[in-house]
């Protein structure tokens, strides 16, 4: 009898292990990488300067700019950049004092670096009027790079999982009711499994986000169905928030930013906690059950410097080592309500900060 009980126990244990293994295998993970502001081009007045973005592109080639991150981008499922500027071979319809344009051929910088989605919801997409914006969209589309802007969302699909991406401009906060209906429709009509919102919002060169409307609106997005919020525009890093076990990143800073030939090493006078040298790349792994139910997310922050040649901008960001990452973490911590993870390093000595896995649940906001 005892021997039979042992056999039964062993059989039950095997069944549990098999079921557990089956459940684990049934989970699906989508890995998405986000960068800060990217401008692939120069102002007309500086285009021929030896240190302009255009001149460096001619000298170093198109694979130069994202070289330090290409391996990371190639290994993920989707790399998303905030594309600030215009891809056009015409300088007609210049609309503001600071305007950034690269020739349409600069799209090869993106295609050669495994960048798969461009967010155009920002204040520089219209630098060259309607012709510039139309040229940018057409150039991206012809080269297999989708874009998102306002209600023109993008849906990424893999293994039966559908993730919607919204690109929102600053004016979004005044039209929240309209976009709330878009968020609801994405879940109900498009039947997406998750929604990511990239929002161009905040005050430039400020180390801390605004509670209203930035934080309150971001949390409202999550309340109505958004599962991850990524923000740009301040050009410096800001903090991290968690609402209903969903991450909010208030600003990733600059990345490959061709708009400025020079780059500030010192802290800004208006906010002495930040410098435009600091940046971060955020990689989020979103998990789903086999039937498509959203299960949770885990984010990793890669502290980054926007140039290795400061005070000159060489337009080639690089991952920080442990020592270099400390001031970036400190700048983020000032704007973060909880203790950020400690800095760890990989086999190459490059830094990262791994946030804990946040399981999905329905209930009160945290």
C-alpha angles and dihedrals in degrees: 000000000000090000090051090050090052090050091049091049091050091048092050091048091052090050091051091049092048092049091047091049090048092051092049091049090049093060116100124208127201115194116206126183123202128194134190128252116329125193116180102192146031142256114270092245094056102033095108097042112119092241097044120119091248092052092049090049090054092047102041103027131237097287092062102080102060095026096120092054104035094101091052092048093048093053098051127077097238135008116202125194132185099236109206111185143026137290105208139128091217128073093200121130099026103185109184144026096258110044128162125206136167126185114263089252089071087079084085087071087066100039091049092051100051095251108156109176134038124201109213097177098112143098097266102053087086097047090118099034126242094328092056094048093045091049091050094051093044093048092050093047094048089054096049098256114129120211136203131209132161110318092353095096128178126225118207116202131195132153091352093307118124120198119184121212121203122195109203130187127211092266088064091089090066092052100043094134091059093049092044087062090049090053092049092047092051090058097040105033104022089038093216117176095220141003129219120195121201108194127191098213144129141061119300118251094003118132095209131054124233118256089216125070099352104052097031093050094045090053090047089055089055091047090058097046114288112134101194133020122201119182136197140173108080090085089220133076120270133179140287130246135188123212123175087347091302122120126240118193109193098198135352094194125222125325122173094002114175094174096085124051091192126049130204117245093174126071117269117261092228091053119015094194096074146052130183088240089078119085140149138210113212123205118191126192111203117194129205136182120247090264091053101259111151108244106177149290142252122199129200121196118210109199108222142185117218096217139016092201103058134194079037118059110232090181092230112112119201137195115260124238120231095275094045091049095060098081090044091053090046091053091050093046092059088063097039123087096206131050111276118228118270118262115263130179137222127227090284095053093252117143133242140162117216118206115208122264110270112209118211120248140157117242145070119355114257 
